[in-house]
């Protein structure tokens, strides 16, 4: 696989960050970036009271402009996939390609966000605190085998954002993917000059609510063997290889 001629920007999902040394190192010599979204990591103190996914898309667009890249290969996982669609739709001049890694297409994909979005703040805080009390059980529940690295990763992901961010991001993704205009945006990007790649874990691929027309219009679709929704935690090398394989298509 050749090294992409443009930077790769990874956009994380509802929990955590993709800015982990083991995940980034799997991309070899490619220029790779994994910024925190609003409310996460170094941005955890941001006001998320009226957060929208378009706010997150603008945030990523500003990040791309800030690193001095004319265009990037945008790779969004789960909720980050929905954010990335909006970046490609509203800021196409910044996007060389779009890779959706089990990115939210419909409310069916955002089912957990849908549950969190309507819960009282204190209940969301209790749920997150329960995860934090047993990080290994939390990440193992997504099919990730526990070892020293994945245990550390689970703790880091859970510590990367307050419960208030989880609630705000969940509400934002439900509000966006619940509108017909969102699928119109997906279709518009797929019909544009921007190559679009779809990646899933083979174990979770059947549960990904991707329309037949999206599978037909995408540049390439790839399922990663022996992984589920958190494929980058299960097998960082396979995750990076899948992304780089997609970016080799033209």
Secondary structure as the mmCIF struct_conf table of DSSP 4:
data_model
#
loop_
_struct_conf.conf_type_id
_struct_conf.id
_struct_conf.beg_label_comp_id
_struct_conf.beg_label_asym_id
_struct_conf.beg_label_seq_id
_struct_conf.end_label_comp_id
_struct_conf.end_label_asym_id
_struct_conf.end_label_seq_id
HELX_LH_PP_P HELX_LH_PP_P1 UNK A 2 UNK A 4
BEND BEND1 UNK A 5 UNK A 6
STRN STRN1 UNK A 8 UNK A 11
BEND BEND2 UNK A 14 UNK A 16
BEND BEND3 UNK A 18 UNK A 18
HELX_RH_AL_P HELX_RH_AL_P1 UNK A 21 UNK A 25
TURN_TY1_P TURN_TY1_P1 UNK A 26 UNK A 29
BEND BEND4 UNK A 30 UNK A 30
STRN STRN2 UNK A 32 UNK A 33
HELX_LH_PP_P HELX_LH_PP_P2 UNK A 35 UNK A 37
TURN_TY1_P TURN_TY1_P2 UNK A 38 UNK A 39
STRN STRN3 UNK A 40 UNK A 40
HELX_RH_3T_P HELX_RH_3T_P1 UNK A 41 UNK A 43
TURN_TY1_P TURN_TY1_P3 UNK A 44 UNK A 45
BEND BEND5 UNK A 46 UNK A 46
TURN_TY1_P TURN_TY1_P4 UNK A 49 UNK A 50
HELX_RH_AL_P HELX_RH_AL_P2 UNK A 53 UNK A 66
TURN_TY1_P TURN_TY1_P5 UNK A 67 UNK A 68
BEND BEND6 UNK A 70 UNK A 70
STRN STRN4 UNK A 72 UNK A 77
TURN_TY1_P TURN_TY1_P6 UNK A 78 UNK A 78
HELX_RH_AL_P HELX_RH_AL_P3 UNK A 79 UNK A 90
HELX_RH_3T_P HELX_RH_3T_P2 UNK A 92 UNK A 94
STRN STRN5 UNK A 95 UNK A 101
BEND BEND7 UNK A 102 UNK A 102
BEND BEND8 UNK A 106 UNK A 106
TURN_TY1_P TURN_TY1_P7 UNK A 107 UNK A 110
HELX_RH_AL_P HELX_RH_AL_P4 UNK A 111 UNK A 117
TURN_TY1_P TURN_TY1_P8 UNK A 118 UNK A 118
BEND BEND9 UNK A 119 UNK A 119
HELX_RH_AL_P HELX_RH_AL_P5 UNK A 121 UNK A 133
TURN_TY1_P TURN_TY1_P9 UNK A 134 UNK A 134
HELX_RH_AL_P HELX_RH_AL_P6 UNK A 135 UNK A 140
TURN_TY1_P TURN_TY1_P10 UNK A 141 UNK A 143
HELX_LH_PP_P HELX_LH_PP_P3 UNK A 144 UNK A 146
HELX_RH_AL_P HELX_RH_AL_P7 UNK A 148 UNK A 159
TURN_TY1_P TURN_TY1_P11 UNK A 160 UNK A 160
STRN STRN6 UNK A 161 UNK A 161
HELX_RH_AL_P HELX_RH_AL_P8 UNK A 163 UNK A 177
TURN_TY1_P TURN_TY1_P12 UNK A 178 UNK A 178
BEND BEND10 UNK A 179 UNK A 179
HELX_RH_AL_P HELX_RH_AL_P9 UNK A 180 UNK A 190
TURN_TY1_P TURN_TY1_P13 UNK A 191 UNK A 191
BEND BEND11 UNK A 192 UNK A 194
STRN STRN7 UNK A 195 UNK A 201
TURN_TY1_P TURN_TY1_P14 UNK A 202 UNK A 204
HELX_RH_3T_P HELX_RH_3T_P3 UNK A 205 UNK A 207
BEND BEND12 UNK A 208 UNK A 208
HELX_RH_AL_P HELX_RH_AL_P10 UNK A 212 UNK A 217
BEND BEND13 UNK A 218 UNK A 219
STRN STRN8 UNK A 220 UNK A 224
TURN_TY1_P TURN_TY1_P15 UNK A 225 UNK A 226
TURN_TY1_P TURN_TY1_P16 UNK A 229 UNK A 230
HELX_RH_AL_P HELX_RH_AL_P11 UNK A 231 UNK A 234
HELX_RH_AL_P HELX_RH_AL_P12 UNK A 236 UNK A 247
TURN_TY1_P TURN_TY1_P17 UNK A 248 UNK A 248
#
